[in-house]
Amino acid sequence: MGVASVWGFAVVGIEGVPVRVEAHARSGLPGVTIVGLPGAAVREARERVRSGAASSGLALPSRRITINLSPGDVPKEGPGFDLPVALATLAACGHMPAEFLRRVGAVGEVSLEGVVRPTRGILSVAEAASKEGLWLLIAPVECVPAVMEVSSMPVAGVRSLAEAVLVVKDSGCRDRIIERGARWARGRCAT
């Protein structure tokens, strides 16, 4: 168990604001705490992420998990933080390597079945991710065309939490996405 982080994005007005999503998993009374000025939908991510992960065959261990959303003075609203919270939490719990995630952005709502759904503000998110100099943006597959209109950064369009985890775990797929700007499609890495 350990610490992992990924980039999420708050949408304030029409601006995308990069938010560091950090997860720390440790021994202790099982539970999830989210700090850093989360809105109601972000606090609800605890339950969506746990159920979505379990439905994807990625059950979270009985650990004490703390999620920090930084900077703390920026309001974080909406379910778009589900995917970055899920990825950081799964990496902190050992389901995938944490190293690569440090320069990755993610956005999307995670359903109880583990499906990744679009959220509002994708154009603002894509612009903010590009300005931040991230290696990759992981987003719902439906958002890929819009992201590619406003940014030349590589984007991995995913349909599920399991696909998002596979993008992070599979270095061959990940490398092809980054090198060629390929898209993730239908459960396999397409170029």
C-alpha positions, -999 to 999 in steps of 0.1 A, spaced: 0 0 0 12 35 -7 7 69 -23 -2 77 -59 -14 107 -78 -29 117 -111 -42 150 -125 -79 158 -125 -96 191 -135 -120 215 -120 -141 236 -143 -144 271 -129 -166 292 -152 -152 283 -186 -116 276 -174 -102 242 -167 -80 242 -135 -55 214 -130 -61 196 -97 -36 171 -82 -56 140 -70 -35 122 -45 -44 89 -28 -29 74 3 -38 38 13 -27 26 47 -36 2 75 -64 14 98 -101 14 101 -114 9 65 -129 39 49 -124 67 23 -120 104 32 -118 131 5 -103 164 15 -95 196 -5 -128 214 -8 -148 187 -26 -184 194 -36 -212 169 -29 -208 150 -62 -171 146 -55 -177 133 -20 -202 108 -35 -173 95 -57 -163 73 -28 -192 50 -33 -192 51 -71 -155 44 -73 -157 15 -48 -187 -1 -67 -172 6 -101 -139 -9 -91 -155 -40 -77 -177 -44 -108 -145 -42 -129 -128 -70 -109 -106 -45 -91 -119 -47 -55 -103 -23 -31 -87 -38 0 -100 -30 35 -77 -1 41 -79 35 53 -78 56 21 -73 94 21 -78 114 -11 -64 149 -13 -75 173 -40 -49 201 -44 -50 231 -45 -74 232 -16 -88 267 -23 -103 257 -57 -139 243 -55 -142 208 -70 -177 201 -84 -192 173 -105 -186 137 -112 -157 143 -135 -133 136 -106 -145 100 -104 -120 86 -129 -89 104 -114 -100 94 -79 -104 58 -90 -71 57 -108 -51 72 -79 -69 50 -54 -63 18 -74 -26 27 -79 -22 35 -42 -37 0 -34 -12 -17 -58 -35 -25 -87 -12 -7 -112 21 12 -112 19 47 -97 49 62 -114 33 68 -149 2 84 -134 21 114 -122 21 130 -157 -14 118 -167 -47 136 -166 -80 119 -163 -117 130 -165 -150 111 -164 -178 98 -143 -176 62 -132 -209 43 -129 -216 15 -104 -209 -10 -132 -175 6 -140 -186 24 -172 -168 57 -178 -192 84 -188 -187 119 -203 -189 150 -180 -193 187 -188 -164 210 -196 -143 186 -217 -129 214 -240 -117 234 -209 -102 202 -195 -84 194 -227 -69 229 -229 -58 228 -193 -42 193 -197 -23 205 -228 -11 237 -210 0 216 -180 23 196 -204 8 162 -194 19 130 -213 -17 117 -218 -53 125 -211 -76 96 -203 -112 105 -210 -145 89 -220 -143 76 -256 -172 99 -266 -150 129 -257 -120 120 -279 -132 139 -311 -137 171 -290 -104 168 -272 -86 163 -306 -102 195 -319 -87 217 -292 -55 199 -283 -27 179 -300 -19 160 -269 -24 122 -269 -58 111 -256 -69 76 -245 -106 72 -250 -120 46 -226 -154 30 -221 -147 15 -187 -126 18 -156 -110 -16 -166 -99 -1 -199 -84 29 -181 -64 7 -158 -52 -14 -188 -40 18 -205 -19 26 -174 -7 -10 -168 1 -20 -204 33 -2 -213 32 -13 -250 -3 1 -255 6 32 -235 37 39 -255 18 35 -288 -8 60 -276 18 86 -266 40 81 -297 13 81 -323 -16 99 -307 -35 66 -310 -70 61 -295 -81 33 -272 -110 15 -288 -131 -16 -281 -110 -33 -255 -77 -32 -274 -50 -7 -283 -56 6 -318 -32 27 -338 
